[in-house]
Amino acid sequence: MVAGRPLGRRFGWLWAAYGVSTLGTWLAFDAFPLIAILVLHAGSTEVSLLAAAGLAVGAAVAVPLGPWVEFRRKRPVMVAMDLVRFAAVISIPAAYALGLLGFAQLLVVSIVVAAADITFTAASGACLKALVRREHLLVANGRFESTTWTATVLGPPLGGAAIGLFGPVTTVAANAVSFLLSAAGIRAIGGKEPHPVRTEAPRGRVGELLEGWRYILTHPELRPLFFNTILVNSLIMATGPLLAFLMLGRLGFAPWQYGLAFAVPCIGGLVGSRLAHRLVTRFGRHKVLITTGVLRACWSIGLAFVRPGVTGLVVVMVVELGLITCSGVFNPVYATYRLDRTATDRVARTLSAWSVSTKTGIAATTAAWGLLAGMVGARTAIGLAGALLLATPLLLLKLPHVGGDRTADVVGAA
């Protein structure tokens, strides 16, 4: 089976680069909110503002970079974005050591990292599609997904322990180093990367900027998936700062307990990502997308019932286990479906537009939920987000059923 065979040395280096940067990211899980709360003594509105403004401005900065990436070699772009992220993130522990760290710096770094993340994601999707044959994309995305959840299991508790032993910016420094290692891994891929060739006439500056959105919104298969994923991600992520404020502040959980509450359920994501290929082979991509897309919307409302102590930890773990297991199946299938349905010369612009829209949606929703929490309380705001998530599967019901999905993925398993 392809799922049990390596996908080649070049994919191996890309996978290794992804793995090390992902582990670094999850070691620094919610590092900026934690620093804002524990070091700068920020309130719930400030924490939400940090998350929202960084994403929103970062997404705006990244808008012109999508067309720029499309017609350039992708690996040099990825290396450059890793170096930009390293330089931005390492400034946090440097400023902390000098006693100069402030809220404004956290905000600026979050903006730079958000813009670099979007650009890197756009380039990496096109890079993956060029390195891996179409019938092997689900296997490759499944490996990325399983790596994500493995890092998520290990990162937060290790990061929480490191913060407890060495201080609140330790994991930020580790994350910065991980970007350097990722850049080295991408450089090691080797081989000649051809310069992309434009297959359509230039549309002018404004037309180029909007091409990704035009392609998504006129594509009958991508459009419903686009709106569904934006809404789901926005509503889930908007409650993150509020839940951190609630658990670390009012409910009195220690940082290591907060990290543990989110790390243990990630085992479900690892299991789900390992099952994704088998489920698609048996039931077909469309059915798996719809089923797991519906199921992943049903869990978050339970976070409104978090209480202090062991009971509260159990509630968070059970809710997150259900959500993450469903997402572990959904994410690689969705990522493969999106790449498969996107024309090769539109990948970078499409992924850039998708990322910009997702981050803007998360930013706007996070800001709104921060204000809402200030009026009605964090717990009520979290519950309202969970209730709205229950309606998001309606968009997936508009996803066209395209024949041949199962056939294409069975080829990868043969």
Secondary structure by P-SEA (a helix, b strand, c coil): ccccccccaaaaaaaaaaaaaaaaaaaacaaaaaaaaccccccaaaaaaaaaaaaaaaaaaaaaaaaaaaacccaaaaaaaaaaaaaaaaaaaaaaaaccccaaaaaaaaaaaaaaaaaaaaaaaaaaaaaccccaaaaaaaaaaaaaaaaaaccaaaaaaaaaccccaaaaaaaaaaaaaaaaaaaaccccccccccccccccaaaaaaaaaaaaaacaaaaaaaaaaaaaaaaaaaaaaaaaaaaaccccccaaaaaaaacccaaaaaaaaaaaaaaaacccaaaaaaaaaaaaaccccccccccccaaaaaaaaaaaaaaaaaaaaaaaaaaaaaaaaccccaaaaaaaaaaaaaaaaaaaaaaaaaaaaaaccaaaaaaaaaaaaaaccccccccccccaaaaaaaaaac
